[in-house]
Amino acid sequence: MSDRILLPALKSRVGDWIYYVCSLSFNNVASLIKAPDEIHKSKKLSEWIQREAIEKHAGEIADYISSNDQRFLGAVIVGVYDGDPNWAPIEVNYNTPDIQATEEQKEDLSGKIGVLSFSGEEKLFAIDGQHRVAGIKKALEEAENREDLEIENICAIFVGHDESSEQGKLRTRRLFTTVNKKAKAVSTAATIALDEDNGFAIVTRKLVDEFSLFSDSDDLVSFSSNSALNKRESRAFTSIVGLYELVKDLHEAEGKRIFENARPTERELNEHYQFCCDYFSNLFEMSDELKEVFIDRGALPYTYRNEAVNNLLFRPVGQRAFARATQFLTQKGHSIIYSIGALLESNLDLLHEDWHHILWDPIAKQMIPKNVKLAENLLLDMIQEDVRDPKQFRKIKELRAEFSEGQQV
């Protein structure tokens, strides 16, 4: 007797994808579909997208399933590899009075209706609909009437996934972001983890995977979903979202939108990746504070980011301003070493009045994260270089005048 899993299915095609639309029971969803870590090179990225795209919404889906008799869930797109998946078309019996099909209709239906079977050894993971899969699993775990819930069905669309090559993984990641871009806005987190057309996301992943400063350390890059660092991140230089923003800041303004929205050439990707590597390598070597904390491990980052000592290079908005200023100087023809060295001679003490109301609020004693462009222009002015945006620099003078008048009153 065969133990193969049999699913009713429709075979179809769009673009260069062959896919199978099936009815999948909740029990099969729970037992067959695993977490989508197969398409990521970095395990950290896998774990992060598991939290970001799945677990956050699983509870809401589970509550919806358990409390709503009129529940309805959209289709799940499932990637399949390994094992022994097979497709068996079924011939339709047109010799019934209820079906009156023309020869053209018969030809069109031929080979499209059948059974998709699995040996049970296949690896299945959700490319789209991870939160629905997690919600179904959670609902089954919590259900009092699990047997009744197990036999309910959801639509599943199966596509082949080539796990053996990076090209196959790239193709699957691109399917994920394409589907989600057309359905709703994709979070920055999901973009960084999966987008294969966004050059900045590709370079960010490559830095985490291959650049020794980040790939050899377990804690320099925090896998959180915003650029601000959580106070618990005691050893982190930046977050993955913060790193993504720095990668964008280090690219010249011309061509930035194209680099972000249409996959760059391998040469363009490698050039920007190498520029980012050169920037971080030199910055961590030339900054005494960064070297002490992140290379020599002689102090914790908190030493330089607290209410008593507040170094610009230990704050996400300050890091962005410094990166933007460095990029601007190299664009003007300066070497990256000169640019970093010159900027390190500027006043990086955010508690100094130079930075009051620009990056530091001396009254509330907190950072002002929105003023990255003001901070960039102030850094350039401090080293007597032309500023990128004179309008932004005039705002600095206006801010200082405004708060100076307020203090006099």
N, C-alpha and C positions, 0 to 999 in steps of 0.2 A: 504493500500500500504506500502510495507516494505521500511524503510530508511537505511537498511543495506548496507554496502560498499562491493561490489563484485569485486574480482580481479582474473583474469585468472592465474592459478598456476600449477607448477610441484612439486610434492612431492618427496623428496629424502632423503638419509641418508648417513652420513659419521661418522665413529667412533660411539660414543653414542649420536650424534646429529641428530634429525629429523628436516629437514628444508624445506621451501617452496620458490621456485623461482617464483617471480611474476613480472608483468609489472605494474609500478606505475606512474601515471601522475604527472607532476610537481605540479599541484594544490593539489593533495593528499599529496605529499611530504611536501609542505608548511603548510598544515592544520593539518596533522596527526603526523608528527615526531617532537618530542620535544628534548630539551637538555638532555645529558646523565647523569644527576645528580642522577638518581635513583640507580646507582651502587656504589655510594660513601657514606661512613658513614659521612665524614666531608664535610660540605657545602663549606668550604674554598677550599678544594681539587676540588670539583665540579666546582666552579667558575674559579679556576685556569686552569683546563684542558679545560674548555670551551674557555678561552682566548688562551691557548697554542696550542691546537690541531685544533681549529675551526676558530675563528675570524681572525687569522693571514692570512689565505689563502682564506677566503670567497670572498674578493674583486677581487682577481685574477680569481677565478672560475666564478664569475658574469660577469666580463669583457669578458672572453672567451666565455661564453654562448651568450652574447649580440652582439659580434662582429664577430663570426665565424659561417657561414652557415653550415659548415661541422662538427659542434660540436659533440662530442661523450663523454659520461661520463661512467666510470666504475660502477660496481654494488655497492649498499649500503647494508650492513648487519644490519638488524633491530631487536632489541629485543622487545618482546611483553609480557605484563602481564595485568591482570585485564580484565574487560569487558567480552565479550562472543565470542571469535574467533571460527570459525567452518570451517571444511574442508569437501567438498562434492565432491567425485570422479565422473567423467563423463565417461560413457561407450562409447567406440569408435565404430562407425559403420564400420565394415570391409567389408560389402557387397557392395563395390564400386570397380570399375575396377582399380582405381588409387592406392588402397592399397591392396597389396598381402602379407599378414602376415602369418607366420607359427604359429603353436600352441604355440611354445616356445616363440616367439616374443609377441604374444598376452598376454601370462602369465606374461612376463616381464613388459609389459606396464600397466597391470591391476592395478588400484588404484593409479597410478602415475600422471594422468592428471585430473585436476578438477578445482574447484573454491574455493578460500579462502575468507571467508566473515567475516566482523567485524561489531559489533553493533554500533561502534562510541564511546563507553565508554572505549575502550582499551587505555593503555598507551604505546606508541611506541617511541623508542629512537634509535639513530644510534650507533651501536657498532663499526662499521668501515665505514668510508666515511662521518664523521661529517662535514668536510670542504665542501664536495659536496652538502650536504643538506643545509648548510648555504649559499653557493654560489647560489643555486637555489632560495632560499628565497629572497636573495638580488637582484638577476636578475629580479624576478617577481615584487618586490617593485619598481624597477627602470624602468621597461619595458614600452614603449609607446604602444606596442601591446600585453598587458598582456593576452588577450583572446586567442591569437594564441599560446603563450608560455605555457599557463596553460595545454594545451592538449598534449604537448610533454611528452615522457615517459622515465623512467629510470628503469633499472633492480634492483629489491629489493629482498634480501634474508631474509626471516623471520625465526627467531628462538625463542623458548620459553625462558622466563626469570622468575626465581623464586625470586620475590622481598621480599618474607616473611622471608627468611632465609639468614644468612650470607654465608652459603655454596652456595646458589644460586647466590649471588652477586659475590662470589669468582670465580665461574664457568664462569660467564659472563666476568669478568675482565680478566680472563686467556684467553678466546677466543679473546678478543681485542688484547692483546699483542702477542698471537700466530700468528694471522692473520698478524699483522704488522711486526713482526720479519721476517716472511717468505717473505713479500713483499718488505721491505726496512728497513733501520736502524731506530730503534725507538729512539726518542729523550730521553735524560735523564729525562726531565720533564714528559713525558708520562710513562716512566718506573717507576718513583717514584709514580705516581698517580695510576697506574693500575696493574703493574706486580705482579702476584701471585706466581711466581717461584723464583724471586730475593729476597733472605732473607733480604738484606739491605733495599730494598724498603718497604718490609712488616714492618720491625722494625721502619723505618722512619715514616710511616703512623701511626703506633701504638703510637709513641711518641707524634705526633701531636694530635691524638685523645684522648689519655688516660693519658699521663704523665702530672701531674697537672701544672708543671712549664710552659709548652707550651700550653696545652689545655685550661687552665683557663685564658690565656692572648690572647688578640686580636692582639698583635703587636710584640711579641718576635721573631716570625718566619715570615719572609716576603715571600709571595708567588710570587716570581719572578723566571725567568727561567735560571738564572746563579748564580754562587756561590758568585760573587761580589755583595755588597750591593749598591743599588742606593742611591745617596745623599739625596733623598726625604724620605728614610726610616729612619726617625728620632728616632724611638724607637726600631728598630729591633736589636736583637743579631746576627742573621744569616738569610740566605734565606733558603727555603726548599731544594734547591740543595746543599747549604752549609751544612745543617744538614745531608743530605744523605751522603756527603763526610766524615763528622765527624763520622757517624755511621760505615762507612767502615774503617776509620782509627783506630777505637777502637777495631777492630777485629784482632786477631793475624794472621800473614801472612799464617801460615799453615791452609789449608782448606778454605781460603778466596774465591778462585775461585769457589769451589763447593758450598759454601754458597750463592754465587751470581747467579749461573746458574742453580742449581737444588734445588727445594724447600726443605729447611731444615725441620727436624722434629719439632713438636710443642715444645718439650723440648729444642732443640737447639735455636729456635726463642726466647723462653722465657728467656733463660739464657743470650743471647746477649742483649735482651731488658732490662733486669734487670741490667746488667753491665753498659749499657748506662745511665739508670736512676740514678744509684749510682754515676757515673762519673759527670753528670750534677748537681745533687743535692749537692754533696760535693764541686764541683768547684764554684758554685754560692754562697755557704755558706762560703767558705774559702777565696775567693778572695774579698778583701775589695772593690775594684773598681766595680766588677760585682754585688756585693750585693748592693752597693750604687745606681747603675743605674737601675738594673732590678728587685730587690726585694723591696728595700726601696723607689725606684722612687725618689731619692733625686737629681738626675742629669740626663742629657741626654747622650746617647752614644757618641755624638759628643765631649763631654768634654774630652774624652780619645782617640779620633781618629781624629786628626787634625795636622796641620803642627807645632804646638807648643807643643802638648802633644800627644804621639803616643804609646799607650799601645798594646803590642802583642796580648792580649786576646780580643781586639776589632777589630782585622783585620782577615778576613777569612783565609788567609794563616798562620797567627800566631796561630789561633785556631786549625788548622789542625796539625801544628808542635807540639803544646802542647798536643793534644790528642794522637798523635803517640808516643810521648815520655812517656806519662803516661801509655799507653798500653804496651810499651816495659819494663817499670819498673815493672808493675804487672806480666808480663810474666816471669820475673826473680825471682818472689816470694815476692815482696814488696806489702804491702796493698795499696788499692787505695787512702786511706787518706794520708799515708806516701808519696806516689808518687806525688800526687797533691801538698802537703805541701812543699816537697823538691823543686819541679819545681817553685813554687811561690816565692821561695827565690832567684831564678836566676834573672838576669837583663832582665826585660821585657820592658825596655824603648827602642823602636826602633830607636830613634834619637841618642842614644849613639853609639859611634864608633864601639862597638862590633858588631853591626848589619849593619854597612855600607857595601853596596854591597852584603849583604846576603839577607835581607828582605827590606832594605831601600836604595834608591839611593839618596845620599846627594846632588848630583848636580842637577838632574832633580826634586828632592823633590817628589818622588813617590814610591809606593810599588813595590816590585819585586816578583810577585806571583808564579813564576816557581820554587822557591828555597825551597819548603817545606821540602824536605829531608835534605838539608844542615841545615836548621833551627832546625829541630829535633835533629840532631847530635850536634849542637852547644849548645842547651839547656842541653842535657845530659852531655856534657863536662863541662858546667858551674857549675854543681852540683857534679862534680868529679865522675861521673858514666861512665862505659864503654859505648862507642858509639855503635849504631846498625851497622853502616857501616863505617869502617875505610877509605874506598876509598872516601866516601863523605866528611869525615872530612879532608882528605888531600886536597880536592878541596877548602875548606875554607882557609887553609893556602896558597894555590896557589893564590886564589883571593886576599887575603890581601897583599901578596908579589907583585902581579901585580900592584895593585893600589897604593901601597907604592912607588914603583919605578916610577910610572907615576907622583906622586906628587913631587918627588925629581927632576925629569927632568924639 
